Amino acid sequence: MKDLNKISTPALYQQVASRLRLRIYSQELKPGDAIDELALAEEYGISRTPMREALKVLHAEGLVNLEPRRGCTVTELTKKDLNELFPTMALLEGRCAFEAVKKAKDSDLKKIEELHAKLEKCAAQENIEKYFELNCDFHELVQRLSGNNWLERITNDLRKFLKLMRGRQLHLPGRLQESLAEHRMLVAAFQNRNPAAAEKVMHDHLMNQLAALNEYDELKKG
């Protein structure tokens, strides 16, 4: 008789989906890139069936596009997508910050301060890649501290699309230090136990990211 209490390992296609998701977030597979199912299946030493199932999972998440007879590509967000996504995230993350400040314990505030200290160090070293990774950790921590499961669920669903940009706006001259300054204001709002200030700072932080991203993309075109 099957032991219903036994914890099973993830199905093969789920493991493959997890690996591909990481490759997309790291931009080893870049937005717009075609995904060669056969080559990846051979690389992982699996049949095409679990590979196809994994791609269906990523398609459901919005990270890849599957088109009949045209194959699979990594999702590439348009300017319109970004101009709609960032204001939505600004509202959601602003609310996360508001609720997080109201509920944060002293131990939570210490975690915020410790993570911010790491951001300070990365900015001083101009290590954009590491700063981006820690920045994601910081935002996810604020989100968890909000203690709102519904808010966390919808924010998580949309955050994966922001990760597709890999923080490219941070390459705009001066943006790294601007981002750090915004984080300092957010930490101060936590320290002062000011939910309204935290909400505004976080909202503006996301909108400033959008402005920097649009400016950076225009510079790249020129």
Sequence and secondary structure as in RCSB ss.txt:
>XXXX:A:sequence
MKDLNKISTPALYQQVASRLRLRIYSQELKPGDAIDELALAEEYGISRTPMREALKVLHAEGLVNLEPRRGCTVT
ELTKKDLNELFPTMALLEGRCAFEAVKKAKDSDLKKIEELHAKLEKCAAQENIEKYFELNCDFHELVQRLSGNNW
LERITNDLRKFLKLMRGRQLHLPGRLQESLAEHRMLVAAFQNRNPAAAEKVMHDHLMNQLAALNEYDELKKG
>XXXX:A:secstr
   TT      HHHHHHHHHHHHHHTTSS TT EE HHHHHHHHT  HHHHHHHHHHHHHHTSEEEETTTEEEE 
   HHHHHHHHHHHHHHHHHHHHHHHHH  HHHHHHHHHHHHHHHHHHHTT HHHHHHHHHHHHHHHHHHT  HH
HHHHHHHHHHHHHTTTTGGGGSTTHHHHHHHHHHHHHHHHHTT HHHHHHHHHHHHHHHHHHHHHHHHHHH 
